[in-house]
Every structure is written in structure tokens, then in C-alpha cells.
Amino acid sequence: MKRSDIPNLITFGRILLVAPTAWALLQRHYPLALVLFFVAGLSDGIDGFLAKHYGWTSRLGALLDPVADKALLVSCYATLAWTGLLPLWLLILVVVRDVVIVAGAALYNYRIRRLEAEPTLISKLNTLLQISLVLLVIVQQIWPRLPPAALSGLVWAVSVTVVWSGIDYVVTWSRRARREQQGPS
């Protein structure tokens, strides 16, 4: 093992936190769920810092990192929807967007050329809002202090950015694929 493998090991650790986090949410052990979700989020920041700061990047890491993020977020959304803390329609929007993006990325990778993942600004905002919503829902279960309108507003903000970022990915990568297929002008 090399030092450059550390970010990938941290990412694997984050993947291993998915099941315990979902279990804690299902069992309504919200303080534990909050700690696990926080640790997973912290690990995402640490592996990203190490990869960028020290140049410890790899193709495996570039693929695993978003998979780890999506696995954690989708499992939390699914669990929170199952327990009635998030609307089912929001879970469906999140999953459909992710399926469209992954299917499009796979298609681009195999039919056009090797994909170099580049999250867009709206996608980064969407991820931030999705994470914030999970955190606020969990915190609300521990310390119910938020007005319902705050949580409802964040649900709508997430839904708008889910749709917007999904459309943005489809449009951006469709244009890129068309240019690649047409070749140099």
C-alpha cells in the first residue's frame, strides 16, 4: 500500500458507513445517525483534500468518490422517505436524476470516449442542499426547533436543484457528445 491509496481507503470507509447510517435512521437512533452521517461527510472532505493537495488522484478514486456520495445520500433519502420524514416524491426525483446521470455517463463512456467526470456548479449546489436537508431532518428529530416552513422550503429547494441539475447534465453532455461525434470543425 502506498500513501496515494489513502484517499481510496477513506472512500471505501465511507461506503462501509452507508448501511450503519441507514440502520440508525430506520431504528430512529438519530444521534447515532447524525454522528455517522457527519463522519461520512468529514471523510469525503478529507479524501478530497488529500487527493487534490497531494496529487493522490486515481481513476478508481474518481469513480468511487461519487458512488460513495450517492450511496450515502440515496440510502438516507430512501430511509427518511420510508419513515415518513421526507416525501416519497422527493426520493423518486433524486433517484431518477441519479439514474439518468449514471446511464448517460455510461453511454458516453462506452459510445463516445472515456468520461472524465466534471460536476457542474448547479450539481454541487444540489449536493450541498441534499446533504443539508438530511442533516436538518436528523437534527430536527433530536432537537425539534425548526419551523416547519424551513424544512419545507429546503425540500422545495432540493427538488428544484435536482431537476435543474439533471436537465443541465443531459443538455451539457448531449452537446459534448454531438461535438465529439462530429469531429473537429
C-alpha positions in Angstrom: 0.0 0.0 0.0 1.2 3.5 -0.9 0.3 6.8 0.7 -1.5 7.7 -2.6 -4.0 4.9 -1.7 -5.2 6.7 1.4 -8.0 8.7 -0.3 -9.4 5.5 -1.8 -9.3 3.7 1.5 -11.1 6.6 3.1 -13.7 6.4 0.3 -14.1 2.7 1.0 -14.7 3.5 4.6 -17.4 6.0 3.7 -19.1 3.2 1.6 -19.0 1.0 4.7 -20.8 3.7 6.7 -23.8 3.6 4.4 -25.5 0.5 5.9 -25.0 1.6 9.6 -26.3 5.1 8.8 -29.4 3.7 7.2 -29.9 1.2 10.0 -29.6 4.0 12.6 -32.2 6.1 10.7 -34.5 3.1 10.4 -34.2 2.4 14.1 -34.7 6.0 14.9 -31.3 6.3 16.6 -31.0 9.8 15.4 -27.9 10.9 17.5 -26.0 7.9 16.1 -27.2 8.6 12.6 -26.1 12.2 12.9 -22.6 11.1 14.0 -22.3 8.5 11.3 -23.5 11.0 8.6 -21.1 13.6 9.9 -18.2 11.2 9.9 -19.0 10.2 6.3 -19.2 13.8 5.3 -15.9 14.6 7.0 -14.3 11.6 5.3 -15.5 13.0 2.0 -13.7 16.3 2.7 -10.6 14.6 3.9 -10.2 12.2 1.0 -10.9 15.1 -1.4 -8.3 17.3 0.2 -5.7 14.6 0.2 -6.3 13.7 -3.4 -6.1 17.3 -4.6 -3.5 18.7 -2.2 -1.0 15.8 -2.7 -2.0 14.8 -6.2 -3.1 11.4 -4.8 -5.8 11.0 -7.5 -6.7 7.9 -9.4 -9.2 6.7 -11.9 -10.6 4.4 -9.2 -11.0 7.3 -6.8 -12.6 9.4 -9.4 -15.2 6.7 -9.9 -15.6 5.6 -6.3 -16.0 9.0 -4.7 -19.3 9.9 -6.4 -20.5 6.3 -5.9 -19.9 6.6 -2.2 -21.6 10.0 -2.0 -24.6 8.8 -4.0 -24.9 5.6 -2.0 -24.9 7.5 1.3 -27.4 10.2 0.1 -29.8 7.8 -1.7 -29.8 5.4 1.3 -30.6 8.3 3.6 -33.3 9.7 1.4 -34.8 6.2 1.0 -34.7 5.6 4.7 -36.1 9.1 5.6 -38.9 8.6 3.0 -39.6 5.1 4.3 -40.0 6.5 7.9 -42.2 9.4 6.6 -39.7 12.2 7.3 -39.2 13.1 3.7 -41.8 12.9 0.9 -41.7 9.9 -1.4 -41.8 12.1 -4.5 -38.6 13.7 -3.5 -36.9 10.3 -3.2 -38.2 9.5 -6.6 -36.8 12.7 -8.1 -33.4 12.1 -6.5 -33.2 8.5 -7.7 -34.5 9.3 -11.3 -31.9 12.1 -11.6 -29.1 9.9 -10.5 -30.2 7.0 -12.8 -30.3 9.4 -15.7 -26.9 10.8 -14.9 -25.3 7.4 -14.4 -26.9 5.9 -17.6 -25.8 9.0 -19.6 -22.3 8.8 -18.2 -22.0 5.1 -19.0 -23.4 5.6 -22.5 -21.0 8.5 -23.1 -18.1 6.5 -21.8 -18.7 3.4 -24.0 -20.1 5.1 -27.1 -18.2 8.4 -27.4 -15.0 8.4 -25.3 -13.6 7.9 -21.8 -15.6 10.0 -19.4 -13.8 12.5 -17.1 -16.4 13.3 -14.5 -16.9 17.1 -14.0 -19.6 18.1 -11.6 -21.3 21.3 -12.6 -21.9 24.3 -10.3 -25.7 23.5 -10.1 -24.9 19.9 -9.3 -22.5 21.0 -6.5 -25.3 23.2 -5.1 -27.8 20.3 -5.4 -25.4 18.1 -3.4 -24.9 20.7 -0.7 -28.7 21.2 -0.4 -29.3 17.4 -0.3 -26.8 17.0 2.4 -28.2 20.0 4.3 -31.7 18.5 4.1 -30.6 15.2 5.5 -28.7 16.9 8.3 -31.7 19.2 9.2 -34.2 16.3 9.2 -32.0 14.3 11.5 -31.2 17.3 13.8 -35.0 18.2 13.8 -35.6 14.7 15.3 -33.1 15.3 18.1 -33.8 19.0 18.8 -37.2 19.9 17.3 -36.6 23.7 17.0 -37.0 24.4 13.3 -40.3 25.9 12.0 -42.0 23.5 9.5 -41.6 26.2 6.8 -37.8 26.0 7.0 -37.8 22.3 6.3 -40.5 22.6 3.6 -38.5 25.3 1.9 -35.4 23.2 1.8 -37.4 20.3 0.4 -38.5 22.5 -2.4 -35.0 23.9 -2.9 -33.7 20.4 -3.2 -36.4 19.4 -5.7 -35.8 22.4 -7.9 -32.0 21.9 -8.0 -32.5 18.1 -8.6 -34.5 18.8 -11.7 -32.3 21.7 -12.8 -29.0 19.8 -12.4 -30.5 16.7 -14.1 -31.5 18.8 -17.1 -28.2 20.6 -17.1 -26.2 17.3 -17.2 -28.4 15.9 -20.0 -28.0 19.1 -22.1 -24.3 19.6 -21.4 -23.3 16.0 -22.1 -25.6 15.7 -25.1 -23.9 18.7 -26.7 -20.5 17.4 -25.8 -21.3 14.0 -27.4 -22.7 15.7 -30.5 -19.4 17.7 -30.9 -17.3 14.6 -30.3 -19.2 12.6 -32.9 -19.0 15.4 -35.5 -15.2 15.7 -35.0 -13.0 18.8 -35.4 -14.6 21.6 -37.4 
